[in-house]
Amino acid sequence: MTKRKRYSAEFKAKVALEAIREELTTAELSKKYGIHPTMISGWKRAAIANMASAFEGGASSDEPTISEKEVEKLHAKIGQLVVERDFLASASSLILGAGGKKR
């Protein structure tokens, strides 16, 4: 049994762009790249459907926006956790001793 071939996003975009330009037919692109025509049609359809997202303005979807209030809340939580960690470290050294073993 053969494994399915995985194509990179760059390769798919290149083939889809050629299909959108319509300089060659889908059958000719299929022969050129050794890909089934149905795959090329699907990549072309996906490229056209997602093309509008390239022109959307506003904040980048990669970076979530965090308010100043949330940042302060997270800093307070970090401070609390640091205090708890330090307390537990000193308590464990008292219980276990300096060697780290039970007395």
ChimeraX commands (.cxc) that place a marker at each C-alpha (Angstrom):
marker #1 position 0.00,0.00,0.00 radius 0.5
marker #1 position 1.37,3.41,-0.92 radius 0.5
marker #1 position 1.33,6.46,1.31 radius 0.5
marker #1 position -0.54,9.57,0.30 radius 0.5
marker #1 position 1.67,12.31,-1.00 radius 0.5
marker #1 position 1.64,15.50,1.05 radius 0.5
marker #1 position 2.01,18.79,-0.76 radius 0.5
marker #1 position 3.30,21.97,0.85 radius 0.5
marker #1 position 1.13,25.04,1.12 radius 0.5
marker #1 position 3.50,26.89,-1.22 radius 0.5
marker #1 position 3.16,24.21,-3.88 radius 0.5
marker #1 position -0.64,24.18,-3.57 radius 0.5
marker #1 position -0.74,27.97,-3.85 radius 0.5
marker #1 position 1.49,27.90,-6.93 radius 0.5
marker #1 position -0.69,25.32,-8.70 radius 0.5
marker #1 position -3.93,27.06,-7.63 radius 0.5
marker #1 position -2.64,30.38,-8.93 radius 0.5
marker #1 position -1.81,28.82,-12.29 radius 0.5
marker #1 position -5.30,27.33,-12.37 radius 0.5
marker #1 position -6.86,30.71,-11.57 radius 0.5
marker #1 position -4.85,32.38,-14.37 radius 0.5
marker #1 position -6.29,29.79,-16.79 radius 0.5
marker #1 position -3.24,29.88,-19.07 radius 0.5
marker #1 position -3.37,26.07,-19.07 radius 0.5
marker #1 position -6.38,23.80,-18.68 radius 0.5
marker #1 position -6.84,21.73,-15.55 radius 0.5
marker #1 position -5.93,18.63,-17.55 radius 0.5
marker #1 position -2.70,20.25,-18.75 radius 0.5
marker #1 position -1.81,21.33,-15.21 radius 0.5
marker #1 position -2.57,17.80,-14.05 radius 0.5
marker #1 position -0.08,16.38,-16.54 radius 0.5
marker #1 position 2.49,19.08,-15.80 radius 0.5
marker #1 position 2.53,18.46,-12.02 radius 0.5
marker #1 position 1.36,14.84,-11.89 radius 0.5
marker #1 position -1.67,15.68,-9.76 radius 0.5
marker #1 position -5.26,14.59,-10.23 radius 0.5
marker #1 position -7.44,17.32,-11.80 radius 0.5
marker #1 position -9.92,17.10,-8.92 radius 0.5
marker #1 position -7.20,18.12,-6.46 radius 0.5
marker #1 position -6.28,21.11,-8.60 radius 0.5
marker #1 position -9.92,22.17,-8.79 radius 0.5
marker #1 position -10.25,21.87,-5.01 radius 0.5
marker #1 position -7.11,23.93,-4.39 radius 0.5
marker #1 position -8.35,26.56,-6.84 radius 0.5
marker #1 position -11.74,26.71,-5.10 radius 0.5
marker #1 position -10.09,27.01,-1.67 radius 0.5
marker #1 position -7.74,29.75,-2.88 radius 0.5
marker #1 position -10.62,31.79,-4.29 radius 0.5
marker #1 position -12.73,31.29,-1.15 radius 0.5
marker #1 position -9.91,32.42,1.17 radius 0.5
marker #1 position -8.65,35.26,-0.98 radius 0.5
marker #1 position -10.77,37.91,0.78 radius 0.5
marker #1 position -9.06,37.21,4.12 radius 0.5
marker #1 position -5.78,38.50,2.68 radius 0.5
marker #1 position -7.32,41.95,2.31 radius 0.5
marker #1 position -9.06,42.21,5.68 radius 0.5
marker #1 position -7.83,45.14,7.73 radius 0.5
marker #1 position -7.54,45.56,11.46 radius 0.5
marker #1 position -5.65,43.56,14.01 radius 0.5
marker #1 position -3.71,40.53,12.94 radius 0.5
marker #1 position -5.48,37.27,13.68 radius 0.5
marker #1 position -2.16,35.75,14.81 radius 0.5
marker #1 position -1.89,37.95,17.89 radius 0.5
marker #1 position -4.69,37.89,20.44 radius 0.5
marker #1 position -5.48,41.23,22.02 radius 0.5
marker #1 position -5.18,41.46,25.81 radius 0.5
marker #1 position -6.49,44.40,27.77 radius 0.5
marker #1 position -4.41,46.27,30.34 radius 0.5
marker #1 position -6.74,45.03,33.08 radius 0.5
marker #1 position -6.09,41.40,32.12 radius 0.5
marker #1 position -2.32,42.02,32.13 radius 0.5
marker #1 position -2.50,43.45,35.66 radius 0.5
marker #1 position -4.61,40.49,36.80 radius 0.5
marker #1 position -2.06,38.05,35.34 radius 0.5
marker #1 position 0.87,39.88,36.97 radius 0.5
marker #1 position -0.93,39.68,40.34 radius 0.5
marker #1 position -1.45,35.94,39.86 radius 0.5
marker #1 position 2.24,35.47,38.97 radius 0.5
marker #1 position 3.22,37.34,42.16 radius 0.5
marker #1 position 0.91,35.16,44.24 radius 0.5
marker #1 position 2.33,31.98,42.73 radius 0.5
marker #1 position 5.92,33.13,43.36 radius 0.5
marker #1 position 5.12,33.78,47.03 radius 0.5
marker #1 position 3.45,30.36,47.35 radius 0.5
marker #1 position 6.39,28.63,45.65 radius 0.5
marker #1 position 8.91,30.32,47.94 radius 0.5
marker #1 position 6.84,29.45,51.02 radius 0.5
marker #1 position 6.54,25.79,50.00 radius 0.5
marker #1 position 10.25,25.59,49.19 radius 0.5
marker #1 position 11.21,26.87,52.63 radius 0.5
marker #1 position 8.60,24.67,54.34 radius 0.5
marker #1 position 9.82,21.58,52.53 radius 0.5
marker #1 position 13.41,22.30,53.52 radius 0.5
marker #1 position 12.30,22.52,57.17 radius 0.5
marker #1 position 10.39,19.25,56.95 radius 0.5
marker #1 position 12.89,17.31,54.87 radius 0.5
marker #1 position 16.06,18.94,56.19 radius 0.5
marker #1 position 18.95,20.36,54.24 radius 0.5
marker #1 position 19.81,17.01,52.61 radius 0.5
marker #1 position 16.37,16.66,51.05 radius 0.5
marker #1 position 15.69,13.39,52.89 radius 0.5
marker #1 position 13.13,12.73,55.59 radius 0.5
marker #1 position 14.48,12.77,59.15 radius 0.5
marker link #1:1,2 radius 0.2
marker link #1:2,3 radius 0.2
marker link #1:3,4 radius 0.2
marker link #1:4,5 radius 0.2
marker link #1:5,6 radius 0.2
marker link #1:6,7 radius 0.2
marker link #1:7,8 radius 0.2
marker link #1:8,9 radius 0.2
marker link #1:9,10 radius 0.2
marker link #1:10,11 radius 0.2
marker link #1:11,12 radius 0.2
marker link #1:12,13 radius 0.2
marker link #1:13,14 radius 0.2
marker link #1:14,15 radius 0.2
marker link #1:15,16 radius 0.2
marker link #1:16,17 radius 0.2
marker link #1:17,18 radius 0.2
marker link #1:18,19 radius 0.2
marker link #1:19,20 radius 0.2
marker link #1:20,21 radius 0.2
marker link #1:21,22 radius 0.2
marker link #1:22,23 radius 0.2
marker link #1:23,24 radius 0.2
marker link #1:24,25 radius 0.2
marker link #1:25,26 radius 0.2
marker link #1:26,27 radius 0.2
marker link #1:27,28 radius 0.2
marker link #1:28,29 radius 0.2
marker link #1:29,30 radius 0.2
marker link #1:30,31 radius 0.2
marker link #1:31,32 radius 0.2
marker link #1:32,33 radius 0.2
marker link #1:33,34 radius 0.2
marker link #1:34,35 radius 0.2
marker link #1:35,36 radius 0.2
marker link #1:36,37 radius 0.2
marker link #1:37,38 radius 0.2
marker link #1:38,39 radius 0.2
marker link #1:39,40 radius 0.2
marker link #1:40,41 radius 0.2
marker link #1:41,42 radius 0.2
marker link #1:42,43 radius 0.2
marker link #1:43,44 radius 0.2
marker link #1:44,45 radius 0.2
marker link #1:45,46 radius 0.2
marker link #1:46,47 radius 0.2
marker link #1:47,48 radius 0.2
marker link #1:48,49 radius 0.2
marker link #1:49,50 radius 0.2
marker link #1:50,51 radius 0.2
marker link #1:51,52 radius 0.2
marker link #1:52,53 radius 0.2
marker link #1:53,54 radius 0.2
marker link #1:54,55 radius 0.2
marker link #1:55,56 radius 0.2
marker link #1:56,57 radius 0.2
marker link #1:57,58 radius 0.2
marker link #1:58,59 radius 0.2
marker link #1:59,60 radius 0.2
marker link #1:60,61 radius 0.2
marker link #1:61,62 radius 0.2
marker link #1:62,63 radius 0.2
marker link #1:63,64 radius 0.2
marker link #1:64,65 radius 0.2
marker link #1:65,66 radius 0.2
marker link #1:66,67 radius 0.2
marker link #1:67,68 radius 0.2
marker link #1:68,69 radius 0.2
marker link #1:69,70 radius 0.2
marker link #1:70,71 radius 0.2
marker link #1:71,72 radius 0.2
marker link #1:72,73 radius 0.2
marker link #1:73,74 radius 0.2
marker link #1:74,75 radius 0.2
marker link #1:75,76 radius 0.2
marker link #1:76,77 radius 0.2
marker link #1:77,78 radius 0.2
marker link #1:78,79 radius 0.2
marker link #1:79,80 radius 0.2
marker link #1:80,81 radius 0.2
marker link #1:81,82 radius 0.2
marker link #1:82,83 radius 0.2
marker link #1:83,84 radius 0.2
marker link #1:84,85 radius 0.2
marker link #1:85,86 radius 0.2
marker link #1:86,87 radius 0.2
marker link #1:87,88 radius 0.2
marker link #1:88,89 radius 0.2
marker link #1:89,90 radius 0.2
marker link #1:90,91 radius 0.2
marker link #1:91,92 radius 0.2
marker link #1:92,93 radius 0.2
marker link #1:93,94 radius 0.2
marker link #1:94,95 radius 0.2
marker link #1:95,96 radius 0.2
marker link #1:96,97 radius 0.2
marker link #1:97,98 radius 0.2
marker link #1:98,99 radius 0.2
marker link #1:99,100 radius 0.2
marker link #1:100,101 radius 0.2
marker link #1:101,102 radius 0.2
marker link #1:102,103 radius 0.2
view
